[in-house]
């Protein structure tokens, strides 16, 4: 299994996703500041993986501040810095709110507690991926041609993945063809999903985002399977920018549109998608590919990293517990 993150006593490293698919390099993360930067720069990314990274970052902070008098202030500031990296994926905040509670409840042996918490979270996400794979492959059934968006595999989680985990599990039963959107502007599809699908020997084809309608029609796509970063109680689901557009295409072509995410991605505190904060990223991500300028830096740009698909457009939300269907009351 590809590991998005590795942790042992006093040591954390992440697979640097900005280097893929050209370089498979684990990057040692020396302190929580480096972890916050890695999350912000998408060296580690994907909702479940961000949650784990925040836990590992908090562990590093606890080691750094363990003998400080003002330990409490320092660790809570570090946790806030980790939280301030990316606002949309709820997994980050689900992890940090449990960590805050843990520290308040029992301030003894915090490093030990945070180390075990990180390992437990990795284990939870790994098992959750397997369960989503089982539940999703059974629910979705006999599909041959699948379209997916962004990256929802081992890199985005810890395990076989969410949407990609379901796709992997379906591929164990019968031959499938997967079409992966490149996912502008940061190219998670072309760099990461294609890399994972190729490693798994799944027949996969890269397309640019604007090819989706033509490919759905020409290749007789059976269904669209994607992940989520935050799901509201009514089922409205935030995911990588471009997902909402795919749901509209699914409706037009009358094909099912599935969201796959662990229960940790459901934010039961919010009633609907209007309450989800959408991350707006640096405009240079649109003006450049990697560091190469593709347009003038004087042109006005918008760069929302996520969009929200209304629940009524989602055929099913598959979690590690069950396949929910519309109308959702999660
Ligand atoms: O900006 P990213 O790459 O972190 O966005 C990731 C996604 O949108 C994924 O689809 C989502 O986190 C689900 S990953 C299991």
Boltz pocket constraint, residues with backbone or C-beta under 6 A from the ligand:
constraints:
  - pocket:
      binder: B
      contacts: [[A, 42], [A, 45], [A, 46], [A, 47], [A, 48], [A, 89], [A, 149], [A, 150], [A, 151], [A, 152], [A, 153], [A, 156], [A, 157], [A, 161], [A, 162], [A, 163], [A, 188], [A, 226], [A, 227], [A, 228], [A, 229], [A, 239], [A, 240], [A, 241], [A, 260], [A, 305]]
      max_distance: 6.0
